Amino acid sequence: MSAIGHALALAGSMTWEILWALILGFFLSAVVQAVVRRATVIRLMGDDRPRAIVASTGFGMASSSCSYAAVAL
């Protein structure tokens, strides 16, 4: 019974480590969607100028690295 309890505790711990990162990511995404106006996003990333491409790439890298880093923690 000790091994089963340890396995359940480990599974619960791993679930929590992933779950809090997902909750935080969804929360931050919701805050950004609520606070940042659509016109601002369109102004920054709405065309194919080099500045818009760099901004889109940077935001994508930050979003991706934050998600992976939070789950890795």
LUMKE-374356 format. One line per 10 residues: for each residue x, y, z of N, C-alpha, C. Coordinates in nm, 3 decimals. Layout:
X:Y:Z:X:Y:Z:X:Y:Z ~ ...
//
This chain:
0.083:-0.121:0.000:0.000:0.000:0.000:0.087:0.126:0.000 ~ 0.204:0.116:0.056:0.294:0.229:0.062:0.335:0.275:-0.078 ~ 0.360:0.180:-0.167:0.401:0.213:-0.304:0.287:0.283:-0.379 ~ 0.166:0.237:-0.358:0.051:0.299:-0.425:0.031:0.441:-0.374 ~ 0.043:0.460:-0.243:0.031:0.594:-0.186:0.139:0.687:-0.237 ~ 0.261:0.636:-0.248:0.371:0.717:-0.301:0.346:0.754:-0.447 ~ 0.298:0.658:-0.526:0.268:0.683:-0.667:0.157:0.788:-0.682 ~ 0.054:0.778:-0.599:-0.054:0.876:-0.604:-0.006:1.015:-0.563 ~ 0.079:1.019:-0.460:0.135:1.148:-0.416:0.221:1.209:-0.526 ~ 0.301:1.129:-0.592:0.385:1.177:-0.700:0.301:1.226:-0.818
0.197:1.150:-0.852:0.108:1.191:-0.961:0.037:1.322:-0.927 ~ -0.007:1.336:-0.803:-0.071:1.460:-0.761:0.023:1.578:-0.767 ~ 0.147:1.554:-0.725:0.248:1.660:-0.729:0.277:1.704:-0.872 ~ 0.291:1.608:-0.960:0.318:1.641:-1.101:0.199:1.714:-1.164 ~ 0.079:1.670:-1.130:-0.041:1.735:-1.182:-0.046:1.880:-1.137 ~ -0.016:1.905:-1.010:-0.018:2.042:-0.958:0.087:2.129:-1.026 ~ 0.208:2.073:-1.049:0.315:2.151:-1.113:0.274:2.196:-1.252 ~ 0.201:2.114:-1.324:0.157:2.152:-1.458:0.032:2.239:-1.452 ~ -0.058:2.209:-1.361:-0.186:2.280:-1.353:-0.169:2.426:-1.316 ~ -0.081:2.458:-1.220:-0.068:2.598:-1.180:-0.011:2.680:-1.294
0.079:2.620:-1.374:0.136:2.694:-1.487:0.029:2.722:-1.593 ~ -0.056:2.623:-1.617:-0.164:2.644:-1.714:-0.262:2.749:-1.665 ~ -0.298:2.743:-1.538:-0.390:2.842:-1.481:-0.331:2.982:-1.491 ~ -0.203:2.994:-1.456:-0.137:3.125:-1.464:-0.132:3.174:-1.609 ~ -0.100:3.086:-1.702:-0.096:3.124:-1.843:-0.230:3.170:-1.896 ~ -0.336:3.095:-1.863:-0.470:3.134:-1.906:-0.512:3.267:-1.842 ~ -0.476:3.286:-1.716:-0.510:3.410:-1.647:-0.440:3.529:-1.711 ~ -0.309:3.515:-1.736:-0.236:3.625:-1.799:-0.288:3.653:-1.939 ~ -0.323:3.549:-2.013:-0.380:3.568:-2.146:-0.512:3.643:-2.138 ~ -0.595:3.608:-2.041:-0.723:3.677:-2.024:-0.703:3.823:-1.988
-0.605:3.851:-1.902:-0.577:3.989:-1.864:-0.532:4.070:-1.985 ~ -0.443:4.012:-2.065:-0.395:4.083:-2.184:-0.511:4.108:-2.280 ~ -0.596:4.008:-2.300:-0.709:4.027:-2.391:-0.807:4.131:-2.339 ~ -0.820:4.141:-2.207:-0.914:4.238:-2.150:-0.856:4.380:-2.148 ~ -0.726:4.391:-2.135:-0.664:4.523:-2.116:-0.615:4.583:-2.248 ~ -0.553:4.502:-2.332:-0.495:4.553:-2.456:-0.604:4.564:-2.562 ~ -0.616:4.683:-2.617:-0.721:4.704:-2.717:-0.683:4.640:-2.850 ~ -0.783:4.598:-2.922:-0.763:4.534:-3.052:-0.689:4.627:-3.149 ~ -0.719:4.754:-3.143:-0.652:4.851:-3.231:-0.502:4.855:-3.206 ~ -0.461:4.838:-3.082:-0.319:4.838:-3.049:-0.250:4.716:-3.109
-0.315:4.602:-3.099:-0.258:4.479:-3.156:-0.249:4.492:-3.308 ~ -0.352:4.544:-3.370:-0.352:4.562:-3.515:-0.244:4.661:-3.556 ~ -0.226:4.768:-3.478:-0.124:4.867:-3.509:0.016:4.805:-3.500 ~ 0.039:4.719:-3.401:0.171:4.659:-3.382:0.199:4.545:-3.478 ~ 0.095:4.464:-3.508:0.120:4.341:-3.584:0.026:4.325:-3.702 ~ -0.028:4.432:-3.754:-0.133:4.421:-3.855:-0.088:4.419:-4.000 ~ 0.040:4.426:-4.027:0.083:4.424:-4.167:0.214:4.348:-4.179 ~ 0.281:4.365:-4.294:0.403:4.289:-4.317:0.529:4.375:-4.314 ~ 0.523:4.487:-4.244:0.643:4.569:-4.226:0.742:4.494:-4.138 ~ 0.871:4.523:-4.150:0.970:4.457:-4.066:0.944:4.476:-3.916
0.898:4.595:-3.876:0.870:4.621:-3.735:0.759:4.530:-3.684 ~ 0.655:4.511:-3.764:0.543:4.425:-3.724:0.587:4.279:-3.716 ~ 0.671:4.238:-3.810:0.719:4.100:-3.809:0.807:4.075:-3.687 ~ 0.894:4.171:-3.655:0.980:4.157:-3.537:0.896:4.156:-3.409 ~ 0.796:4.242:-3.400:0.710:4.245:-3.282:0.633:4.113:-3.267 ~ 0.578:4.064:-3.377:0.505:3.936:-3.373:0.596:3.821:-3.333 ~ 0.715:3.819:-3.389:0.812:3.714:-3.355:0.851:3.722:-3.209 ~ 0.877:3.842:-3.161:0.915:3.860:-3.021:0.805:3.819:-2.924 ~ 0.682:3.861:-2.954:0.570:3.822:-2.868:0.547:3.672:-2.871 ~ 0.563:3.611:-2.987:0.548:3.466:-2.998:0.654:3.391:-2.921
0.779:3.438:-2.930:0.888:3.374:-2.855:0.867:3.391:-2.705 ~ 0.826:3.508:-2.663:0.804:3.531:-2.520:0.691:3.444:-2.469 ~ 0.584:3.435:-2.546:0.470:3.353:-2.505:0.509:3.206:-2.496 ~ 0.579:3.159:-2.596:0.619:3.019:-2.599:0.717:2.988:-2.487 ~ 0.817:3.074:-2.468:0.918:3.046:-2.365:0.857:3.055:-2.226 ~ 0.761:3.146:-2.206:0.696:3.155:-2.075:0.617:3.028:-2.045 ~ 0.548:2.978:-2.144:0.469:2.856:-2.124:0.558:2.737:-2.091 ~ 0.664:2.720:-2.170:0.753:2.606:-2.147:0.829:2.621:-2.016 ~ 0.871:2.743:-1.982:0.943:2.764:-1.857:0.855:2.738:-1.737 ~ 0.730:2.782:-1.744:0.639:2.761:-1.631:0.612:2.613:-1.610
0.593:2.538:-1.718:0.569:2.395:-1.705:0.695:2.325:-1.657 ~ 0.811:2.371:-1.701:0.937:2.308:-1.660:0.964:2.327:-1.512 ~ 0.915:2.438:-1.456:0.936:2.459:-1.312:0.871:2.349:-1.234
//
